Amino acid sequence: MIKPGILILLLVTSLTGCISEQRCQKRYPPAERTETFVQHDTVTTIKDSLIPLPADSGLIRALLECREGKVIIRQIEEIKPGKRVVPFIGLKNNVLTTGAKIDSSSIYFAWKETHIRESKVQVKVIEKPVYTVTGFRNFLIWSGGIAWSILLALIGFALVKTFIKKKLSL
């Protein structure tokens, strides 16, 4: 008959092969590789602005005189030409005043700004090996399961038998 000490020893030795997942990760770290990618992002921004233009004016001042019933220019006193002007003319007390004036304005100006951002991305790839069970290993797995079930059945049978003997002997 199997003694209880041998049974406990058999149970302890069968469980010593177990290892926790944390200890397994420390002993056998997974194979990993780091890949670095350079990523280029193009960002286009449309911007606009108003460019103010200063006021512009022009001026002509001249002295006129009348000879034989006709008005003639006797002397030009001042000339100021303008860039974008609308002319005007005025005649007062035999003085002709002409000129042009334009209000201040602005030009709408739009442009695109393009920026290229470069960023490095590191990716860790953990490679897990794929294990396949061969035919012989599959046989060992099934035969071990059958052996354990037979062993547990025998131990259960022996315990029931000893329990019945103790009850009947009392």
C-alpha positions in Angstrom: 0.0 0.0 0.0 1.2 3.5 -0.7 2.2 5.3 2.4 1.1 8.9 3.0 4.7 10.3 3.0 5.4 8.9 -0.4 2.0 10.3 -1.7 2.9 13.8 -0.4 6.4 13.5 -1.9 4.9 12.5 -5.3 2.5 15.4 -5.2 5.2 18.0 -4.3 7.6 16.7 -7.0 4.9 16.9 -9.6 4.1 20.6 -8.8 7.7 21.8 -8.7 7.8 22.2 -12.5 5.2 25.0 -12.3 6.5 28.6 -12.7 4.6 31.8 -12.5 4.2 34.0 -15.6 6.3 36.9 -14.0 9.2 34.6 -13.2 9.0 33.2 -16.7 9.1 36.7 -18.2 12.2 37.5 -16.2 14.0 34.3 -17.1 13.0 34.1 -20.7 12.3 37.7 -22.0 10.5 37.8 -25.3 12.4 38.6 -28.4 11.7 42.2 -29.4 13.1 44.6 -32.0 12.7 48.3 -32.3 11.9 49.9 -35.7 12.3 53.6 -36.2 10.2 55.3 -38.9 10.7 58.9 -40.1 7.3 60.4 -40.8 7.0 63.6 -43.0 3.9 65.7 -42.5 3.2 68.6 -44.9 1.1 71.4 -43.5 -0.2 74.1 -45.9 -1.6 77.2 -44.3 -3.4 79.9 -46.3 -2.8 83.4 -44.9 -4.1 86.7 -46.1 -3.4 90.3 -45.3 -4.3 93.8 -46.4 -1.6 96.1 -47.6 -2.6 99.7 -47.0 -1.7 102.2 -49.8 -1.2 105.8 -48.8 -3.4 108.6 -50.2 -2.2 110.0 -53.5 -2.8 113.5 -55.0 -1.6 115.7 -57.8 -1.7 119.5 -58.3 -1.1 122.1 -61.0 -1.2 125.9 -60.1 -0.8 128.4 -62.9 -1.4 132.2 -63.4 -3.6 133.0 -66.4 -4.0 136.2 -68.3 -6.4 137.5 -70.9 -5.0 138.8 -74.2 -7.2 139.9 -77.0 -10.2 138.2 -75.5 -8.4 134.8 -75.0 -7.2 133.3 -71.7 -3.6 132.2 -71.8 -1.3 130.8 -69.1 1.2 133.4 -68.0 3.2 131.4 -65.5 3.0 127.8 -64.0 3.6 128.2 -60.3 3.5 124.6 -59.1 3.2 121.0 -60.5 2.7 117.9 -58.4 1.9 114.8 -60.3 0.2 111.8 -58.7 0.3 108.0 -59.3 -3.4 107.0 -59.2 -5.3 110.3 -59.5 -8.7 111.6 -60.8 -8.1 115.1 -62.1 -10.1 118.2 -61.1 -10.1 121.8 -62.4 -11.1 125.0 -60.8 -11.0 128.6 -62.2 -11.3 131.5 -59.7 -10.2 135.2 -60.0 -8.3 134.5 -63.2 -6.3 131.6 -61.4 -6.8 128.2 -62.8 -6.4 125.4 -60.2 -6.3 121.8 -61.4 -5.4 118.6 -59.6 -6.4 115.2 -58.6 -6.9 113.3 -55.4 -7.6 109.7 -54.4 -8.5 108.3 -51.0 -6.3 105.8 -49.2 -6.9 102.2 -50.3 -5.6 98.8 -49.6 -4.8 95.7 -51.6 -6.0 92.2 -50.5 -3.0 89.9 -50.6 -3.2 86.1 -50.0 -0.4 83.6 -49.9 0.3 80.0 -48.8 2.8 78.9 -46.3 4.0 75.3 -46.5 5.8 73.7 -43.5 7.2 70.1 -43.5 7.3 68.5 -40.1 9.6 65.5 -39.6 8.9 63.2 -36.7 10.6 60.0 -35.7 8.4 57.2 -34.5 9.8 54.2 -32.6 7.8 51.0 -32.7 8.6 48.0 -30.5 7.7 44.7 -32.1 7.6 41.7 -29.9 8.1 38.5 -31.8 6.2 35.6 -30.3 7.4 32.2 -31.5 4.8 29.9 -32.7 5.0 26.4 -31.2 3.5 23.5 -32.9 2.8 20.2 -31.1 4.3 17.2 -32.9 2.7 13.8 -33.1 5.1 12.4 -30.4 4.4 15.3 -28.0 0.7 14.9 -28.6 1.0 11.2 -27.7 2.9 12.1 -24.5 0.2 14.7 -23.5 -2.6 12.2 -23.9 -0.7 9.3 -22.3 0.2 11.6 -19.3 -3.5 12.5 -18.9 -4.5 8.9 -18.9 -1.7 8.0 -16.5 -2.8 10.8 -14.1 -6.4 9.8 -14.2 -5.5 6.1 -13.5 -3.1 7.2 -10.7 -5.9 9.4 -9.1 -8.4 6.6 -9.5 -6.0 4.2 -7.7 -5.3 6.7 -4.9 -9.1 7.4 -4.5 -9.8 3.6 -4.4 -7.0 3.1 -1.8 -8.4 5.9 0.4 -11.9 4.6 0.3 -10.7 1.1 1.1 -8.8 2.3 4.2 -11.7 4.5 5.3 -14.1 1.5 5.0 -11.7 -0.8 7.0 -11.4 1.7 9.8 -15.1 2.1 10.0 -15.8 -1.6 10.0 -13.1 -2.3 12.6 -14.7 0.0 15.1 
